[in-house]
Amino acid sequence: MTCDISDLTTVPGSVLALFTEAQRDALLDLRRDLHAHPELAFQESRTSAVLERALGLANPVSVQRVAGTGLVARIRGRDPHAPVVAVRGDIDALPIHEATGLPYASQHAGVMHACGHDVHATWAVGAAWLLAQQPAAGDVLVVLQPAEETGEGAAAILAAGALDEVVAIFGAHVDRRFPVGQVVAQAGSLAAAADTFSIVLHGRGAHGARPHESADPVLGAGMLIAALQGVVARRVNPSVPAVLTVATMQAGTAPNVIPESARIGGTLRATDPVTRALLADELRQVAHGIAAAHRLTAEVDVELGPPPIVNPEQAAGWAREAAVRVLGYDAVVPLGITNMGGEDFAYYMERIPGAFLRIGAREPHGDPTPAHTPQFFAADGSVFVGAAVLAETARVASAVFAAPR
């Protein structure tokens, strides 16, 4: 590692001043500990225990265990009768072997925080500390959610009823396309629906030397993969973002045997419900059509994942106001792209008003290393920016809901 990710010079002094020196050291230690001990979805037992101890320093009204390894801490507001808002951090890691060279790199082979959830969890704790020091109008629930990477954690938190009284919820994600100190807090699309598909082509096997005796599913799979590339190119309006990616293929066990079946799988991404449904429908039609053309049958399964995140103007405005208060007007920047990544925070926003932010996480002179890669990390400064912005966003929203109507 040639860069100094512990460089906090890009963090505004006004943000660092919100934390005592002991708190800054404790948050950095917490982030490093979480990063060194990553745990996969719904296996975050150690992570939860460490975070529960850290949340205790905010003197919460309560800390509730939910969804197995999740935590919901209630931070007292000024008015116990005011509506409750929430902020969320996620805590699970990915099945990727770390290659960052960090001094606190993962100690678990094949598992790492390749998406910044160690930072998300840490800044949620930091937000809890800040809200304890300067309370919002009403109580704030700090949610530490498991299993974001599998798209199951948010739904499990909601199913537990832990957020039934919440009137607004806010979350954020580190983003190395932006330097520490910049924040994206805008209305509109912030993440895409993330659905998965599996197609099994069933045919008739034969000896590789006598292909005419087969109904070859491998040939059919090859034709299908090529044909599926036309779905976005020819069936989706060019002005609408969409992705259809074939990412897996399995067939056969020997070079001289045509197998009975072949399987392909991949992901569908869309930022609006109409395009989301179109992709699934076209996938099925193309699969069955190609199968019929090659004397095969197709078994098509589309599994719906998180829906799109589309920030409403009002909630995004609260977050934008908070970010300007904390960082200044120039620090709030546009996303500048259409993000086709998925994020299960969308499940919360189906039921609760809210907004999702992107928090700059690139250290000075660093590269915009993509998430979900062995080299990914987030600069330490993003911990403090994320904590401060989320805490202030909770205060802004809480004040709106607590105001006389």
C-alpha positions in Angstrom: 0.0 0.0 0.0 1.6 3.2 -1.2 -1.0 5.7 -0.2 -1.8 6.9 3.3 -5.5 6.1 3.8 -5.3 7.4 7.4 -4.7 10.9 6.1 -7.5 13.0 7.6 -6.3 16.3 6.0 -9.2 16.3 3.6 -11.8 16.1 6.4 -12.9 19.6 7.2 -11.7 20.7 10.6 -15.3 21.5 11.6 -16.2 17.9 11.1 -13.3 16.5 13.1 -14.1 19.0 15.8 -17.4 17.3 16.4 -15.5 14.3 17.9 -13.1 14.3 20.8 -9.7 12.9 20.2 -10.6 9.8 22.1 -13.7 9.3 19.9 -11.7 9.8 16.7 -9.2 7.2 17.9 -12.0 4.8 19.0 -13.8 5.1 15.6 -10.6 4.4 13.7 -9.9 1.4 15.9 -13.4 0.2 15.4 -13.2 0.5 11.6 -9.9 -1.4 11.6 -11.2 -4.1 13.9 -14.3 -4.7 11.7 -12.2 -4.7 8.5 -9.7 -7.3 9.9 -12.6 -9.6 11.0 -15.1 -9.6 8.2 -18.1 -11.9 8.4 -20.6 -13.0 5.7 -24.3 -12.4 5.6 -26.2 -13.5 8.7 -22.9 -14.8 10.1 -21.9 -11.4 11.7 -22.0 -12.6 15.3 -18.6 -11.2 16.3 -19.3 -8.0 14.4 -22.6 -7.5 16.2 -21.0 -8.0 19.6 -18.3 -5.5 18.8 -20.8 -2.9 17.5 -23.1 -3.4 20.5 -20.3 -2.5 22.8 -19.5 0.6 20.8 -23.1 1.7 20.7 -23.2 1.4 24.5 -21.0 4.6 24.6 -24.0 6.5 23.2 -26.0 5.6 26.3 -28.9 4.4 24.1 -32.4 4.0 25.5 -32.2 0.4 24.2 -30.3 -1.9 21.9 -32.4 -4.5 20.3 -31.1 -7.6 18.5 -33.1 -8.1 15.3 -32.9 -10.3 12.2 -30.4 -12.7 13.9 -27.2 -10.6 13.8 -28.7 -7.1 13.3 -28.9 -4.3 15.9 -31.3 -1.4 16.4 -30.2 1.2 19.0 -32.6 3.9 20.1 -30.9 7.3 20.8 -33.0 9.6 22.9 -34.3 12.8 21.4 -35.3 16.0 23.1 -39.1 15.2 22.9 -40.1 11.7 23.7 -43.4 12.3 21.9 -41.9 13.4 18.6 -41.9 11.1 15.6 -39.0 8.7 15.2 -36.5 8.8 12.3 -33.7 6.2 11.5 -30.3 6.0 10.0 -28.9 2.7 8.7 -25.5 1.2 8.3 -24.8 -2.4 7.0 -22.3 -4.8 8.4 -21.7 -7.9 6.2 -18.7 -8.7 4.1 -18.2 -10.4 0.7 -16.6 -13.8 -0.3 -13.6 -12.2 -1.8 -9.9 -12.7 -0.9 -8.4 -9.4 0.1 -5.4 -8.0 -1.8 -5.1 -4.5 -0.4 -1.9 -4.9 1.6 -3.5 -2.9 4.4 -1.9 -3.4 7.8 -5.4 -4.4 9.1 -6.3 -6.5 6.1 -8.8 -9.4 6.6 -7.6 -12.2 8.8 -10.2 -14.5 7.3 -9.1 -16.0 4.0 -11.6 -15.6 1.2 -13.7 -13.0 3.1 -13.2 -9.2 3.0 -15.0 -5.9 3.4 -14.8 -5.2 -0.4 -17.8 -2.8 -0.3 -17.1 -0.6 2.6 -19.6 -2.0 5.1 -16.9 -1.8 7.8 -17.0 2.0 7.3 -20.8 2.1 7.1 -21.1 0.3 10.4 -18.5 2.5 12.0 -20.1 5.8 10.8 -23.5 4.6 12.1 -21.9 4.2 15.5 -20.3 7.6 15.1 -23.7 9.1 14.2 -25.1 7.5 17.3 -22.4 9.2 19.4 -23.1 12.6 17.8 -26.8 12.3 18.3 -26.3 11.4 21.9 -24.2 14.6 22.3 -26.6 16.8 20.3 -30.0 15.1 20.2 -32.5 15.4 17.4 -36.0 16.6 18.1 -37.3 13.1 18.5 -35.7 9.7 19.1 -33.5 8.3 16.4 -33.1 4.6 15.6 -29.6 3.6 14.5 -29.9 0.4 12.5 -27.0 -1.9 11.9 -28.2 -4.3 9.3 -26.9 -7.7 8.3 -26.9 -9.3 4.9 -27.1 -6.4 2.5 -24.9 -8.2 0.0 -27.4 -11.0 -0.3 -30.3 -8.6 -0.5 -32.0 -10.2 2.4 -31.1 -8.0 5.5 -33.4 -5.0 5.0 -36.4 -7.2 4.4 -35.6 -9.2 7.6 -35.3 -5.9 9.6 -38.7 -4.8 8.3 -40.3 -8.2 9.0 -39.1 -8.0 12.6 -41.2 -4.9 13.1 -38.3 -2.9 14.4 -39.0 0.1 12.2 -42.8 0.1 12.4 -42.9 3.6 14.1 -40.2 5.2 11.9 -41.4 8.1 9.7 -38.2 8.6 7.7 -34.9 6.7 7.2 -31.6 7.6 5.7 -28.5 5.6 4.6 -25.3 6.1 2.6 -22.6 4.2 0.8 -18.9 5.0 0.4 -17.9 5.9 -3.1 -14.2 6.1 -4.3 -15.2 8.1 -7.4 -15.4 11.0 -5.0 -12.7 12.3 -2.6 -13.3 12.4 1.1 -15.3 15.5 1.9 -17.7 15.3 -1.0 -21.3 14.0 -0.7 -23.9 13.1 -3.3 -27.4 14.1 -1.9 -29.7 14.4 -4.8 -33.2 13.4 -5.9 -33.8 10.8 -8.5 -32.3 7.4 -9.3 -29.4 6.3 -7.0 -29.4 2.6 -7.6 -31.0 0.0 -9.9 -33.2 -3.0 -9.3 -31.0 -6.0 -8.9 -32.7 -9.2 -10.2 -31.1 -12.5 -11.0 -32.0 -15.1 -13.6 -31.3 -18.8 -14.3 -32.1 -20.6 -17.5 -31.7 -24.3 -17.9 -31.8 -25.7 -21.4 -32.9 -29.3 -21.6 -32.0 -31.4 -24.6 -30.8 -34.9 -25.5 -27.2 -36.1 -25.0 -25.1 -38.0 -27.5 -21.5 -38.9 -28.3 -19.5 -35.9 -29.3 -18.6 -37.7 -32.6 -22.3 -38.1 -33.5 -23.8 -34.6 -32.8 -26.7 -35.3 -35.2 -28.1 -37.7 -32.7 -28.4 -35.0 -30.0 -30.5 -32.0 -29.2 -27.4 -30.0 -28.2 -28.0 -27.7 -25.2 -24.5 -26.3 -25.4 -25.0 -25.0 -28.9 -28.4 -23.7 -27.7 -26.8 -21.9 -24.7 -24.3 -20.2 -27.0 -27.0 -19.0 -29.3 -29.0 -17.9 -26.3 -26.2 -15.9 -24.8 -25.7 -14.1 -28.1 -29.4 -13.5 -28.6 -29.9 -12.0 -25.1 -27.5 -9.2 -25.9 -30.2 -7.9 -28.2 -32.7 -7.4 -25.5 -31.3 -4.2 -24.2 -30.0 -3.1 -27.6 -33.3 -3.6 -29.4 -36.1 -3.9 -27.0 -35.3 -1.2 -24.4 -35.7 2.5 -25.2 -32.1 3.8 -25.6 -32.8 6.7 -23.3 -33.6 4.3 -20.4 -30.8 2.6 -18.4 -30.8 -1.2 -18.4 -28.4 -4.1 -18.1 -28.7 -7.7 -19.0 -25.5 -9.6 -18.1 -24.9 -13.3 -18.5 -22.3 -14.2 -15.9 -22.3 -18.0 -15.5 -22.5 -21.0 -17.6 -22.3 -24.7 -16.7 -22.5 -27.7 -19.1 -21.0 -31.0 -19.6 -18.4 -33.2 -17.9 -16.3 -34.6 -20.7 -14.9 -33.3 -24.0 -16.5 -36.1 -26.1 -20.0 -36.1 -24.5 -22.8 -33.8 -25.5 -24.7 -33.2 -22.2 -28.4 -33.4 -21.5 -28.6 -29.9 -20.2 -26.8 -26.5 -19.9 -27.4 -23.7 -17.5 -26.7 -20.0 -17.8 -27.3 -17.3 -15.2 -26.9 -13.6 -14.7 -28.4 -10.3 -13.6 -31.0 -7.9 -14.8 -30.7 -4.2 -13.8 -33.3 -1.4 -14.3 -34.1 1.9 -12.7 -37.8 1.9 -13.3 -40.6 -0.7 -12.8 -41.6 -0.8 -16.5 -38.2 -1.6 -17.8 -37.6 -4.0 -15.0 -40.7 -6.0 -16.1 -39.8 -5.7 -19.8 -36.4 -7.3 -19.2 -37.8 -10.3 -17.4 -40.5 -10.8 -20.1 -38.1 -10.5 -23.0 -35.7 -12.9 -21.2 -38.4 -15.5 -21.0 -39.5 -15.0 -24.7 -36.0 -15.2 -26.1 -35.1 -18.2 -24.0 -38.1 -20.2 -25.0 -37.7 -19.1 -28.7 -34.1 -20.1 -28.9 -34.9 -23.4 -27.1 -37.6 -24.2 -29.6 -35.4 -23.4 -32.6 -32.8 -26.0 -31.3 -35.3 -28.7 -30.3 -34.7 -27.9 -26.6 -36.9 -26.9 -23.7 -36.2 -23.9 -21.5 -36.7 -23.7 -17.7 -36.5 -20.0 -16.9 -36.4 -18.6 -13.3 -36.3 -14.8 -12.5 -35.7 -14.0 -8.9 -36.6 -10.4 -7.9 -34.0 -8.7 -5.8 -34.0 -5.2 -4.3 -36.1 -2.6 -6.2 -34.6 0.6 -7.5 -33.6 3.4 -5.2 -35.2 6.7 -6.4 -34.7 9.5 -3.9 -37.8 11.7 -3.5 -37.2 15.4 -3.7 -38.3 16.3 -0.2 -36.2 13.7 1.6 -33.2 14.3 -0.6 -33.6 18.0 0.2 -33.3 17.3 3.9 -30.1 15.3 3.3 -28.8 18.0 1.0 -29.5 20.7 3.7 -27.7 18.6 6.3 -24.7 18.0 4.0 -24.4 21.7 3.3 -24.6 22.5 7.0 -21.8 20.1 7.8 -19.5 20.5 4.8 -20.5 23.6 2.9 -22.3 24.2 -0.4 -19.4 23.2 -2.6 -19.0 19.8 -1.0 -22.4 18.6 -2.3 -21.8 17.2 -5.8 -23.9 15.4 -8.4 -23.6 11.7 -9.0 -22.8 12.3 -12.6 -23.6 8.8 -13.8 -26.4 6.3 -13.7 -25.6 3.8 -11.0 -26.7 0.3 -12.0 -25.6 -1.3 -8.8 -28.2 -2.6 -6.4 -28.8 -1.8 -2.8 -31.3 -3.4 -0.5 -31.9 0.0 1.3 -34.6 0.2 -1.4 -36.8 -2.1 0.6 -37.0 0.4 3.4 -37.9 3.2 0.9 -40.8 1.1 -0.4 -42.4 1.5 3.1 -40.7 4.6 4.7 -39.9 8.0 3.2 -36.2 8.5 3.1 -33.1 9.1 1.0 -29.8 7.4 0.2 -26.5 9.2 -0.2 -23.0 8.6 -1.6 -20.1 9.6 0.6 -16.7 10.3 -0.9 -14.1 7.8 0.2 -11.0 8.4 -1.9 -7.8 9.5 -0.1 -5.6 12.2 -1.6 -3.9 11.0 -4.9 -5.8 7.7 -4.7 -7.4 5.8 -7.6 -11.1 5.3 -7.9 -10.8 1.6 -7.1 -14.2 -0.2 -7.8 -16.1 -1.9 -5.0 -16.4 -5.7 -5.0 -12.8 -6.2 -6.0 -9.9 -7.6 -3.9 -8.2 -4.1 -3.9 -11.1 -2.1 -2.6 -10.8 0.0 0.6 -12.3 3.3 1.8 -10.3 6.1 3.3 -10.6 6.7 7.0 -11.8 10.2 6.6 -15.1 8.9 5.2 -16.0 7.6 8.6 -16.2 11.1 10.1 -17.9 12.7 7.1 -20.5 9.9 7.0 -21.2 10.0 10.7 -21.6 13.8 10.7 -23.8 14.0 7.6 -26.1 11.1 8.7 -26.5 12.6 12.2 -27.3 16.0 10.9 -29.7 14.5 8.3 -31.5 12.8 11.1 -31.7 16.1 13.0 -33.1 18.0 10.0 -35.7 15.4 9.2 -36.7 15.0 12.9 -37.2 18.8 13.2 -39.5 18.7 10.2 -41.7 15.9 11.6 -41.7 17.4 15.1 -42.8 20.9 13.9 -46.4 21.9 14.7 -48.7 21.3 11.7 
